[in-house]
Amino acid sequence: MIKWREAYERLRGTPEFTKWFGGSAPMGAFRFLAYSQQFTGVVGSATAGSPGTVSGPTPQNFPSGAIILGITAGCYQAQQSEGAADYAPSSNVGRRDLFCLALQYSGGEQITPNGLTMAEALLGGGYDTIFPAKEIMVPPSQTLLCSVAALTPSTLPNLAVHVVYHAMVPRAAA
Amino acid sequence: MVSWRAAYARCKENAKFQTFFGRNGRIPKEIDFELRAYVLAFESVDPAETDGTPGPVNGPLTQEFALGAVILGVTSGCYLPQQTEGDVDYSPSRNQGRRDLYCLYFEYTNDEAITQPQNVLGAAAYTTEQQARVQSEALTGSGLENEFPQEIIVAPSNSISVSAAALIAAPYGTTLSDLCVHVVFHAMVPKEAWFQ
């Protein structure tokens, strides 16, 4: 995750920051807000390991604009019936090896240009600066689009995927 | 993963960086770059024939960087479906991205290697390209504490090739599904506006 101070210092002199948030907005004029998206009932793939039916893209709106410092995700999958398997389908803490994500701006510009990407490889655990490697500045009323697809076979229970955008947003009072 | 700020500070003094990205005697600022996460997907990596020895090579797949890039980190993970009940008693991996189940090999398209051929115990010195493949967990880790690579400056229109091979073989008398391996390049790329 990008450090708050580093992101602020990098952005505050840019024309976009000045235009969207006011050139003199101090760091204290921002507060933290975690936006989240839920993708429930993400169905498995006909071929395990290839992304299945795509859920989304679902827009995430940022009414006041935002500076996204990190994107994290995890999924829930119901337990299988007794006897179906001898071990769990994933040892990953967020089961991020079971699904793919694709992110893009609403203008069509891609953040993941090659499309659906396994969440573990893309996001990691959200520590350090794993994703995004640099903060994403979103203009007011702009959106990001997120799509999800499962890598698991369709014989397994559907996935519930949560995606969280950890963001600096301008305080309403500012 | 290399931090954006550290990479930029190191690169801006580099002659190649100035040549690849400079315009009219100016070099782009840190903010003139944006993030792109490129992925190469190997959707069907065959199991190895012998456990622990890299199996059939998949790839190389080529990732092109049209505008050039500074690669801050390469991360990967794999998905392996559960094996049939009774084939085994426990999961083949408890690694977060199952990165202990496969090898990767990187090179520039002009054949310059990023991962060097390795000396294999019991084999004659430096051996075949097959043995130059390195377990992904050992090479890239999770991208948190491991810094693979230190930033790589890629020239505009240049590319990097990646190939993958499984380390896991099917248990005796049973079958094992193919692995799906995703490799992600976390890159700084110059904004198109910089070139205009």
Interface residues (C-beta under 8 A of the other chain):
Chain A: I2 E6 R10 L11 G13 T14 A48 G49 S50 G83 A84 A85 D86 Y87 A88 P89 S91 N92 V93 R96 D97 L98 C100 Q110 I111 T112 P113 N114 G115 L116 T117 M118 E120 A121 L122 G124 G125 Y127 D128 T129 I130 F131 P132 A133 K134 I136 L151 T152 P153
Chain B: M1 S3 W4 R5 E30 I31 F33 E34 L35 R36 A37 Y38 V39 L40 A41 E43 S44 L72 G73 T75 S76 G77 C78 Y79 L80 P81 Q82 Q83 T84 E85 G86 D87 V88 D89 Y90 S91 S93 R94 N95 Q96 G97 R98 S142 G143 L144 E145 S177 D178 L179 C180 H182 V183 V184 H186 A187 M188
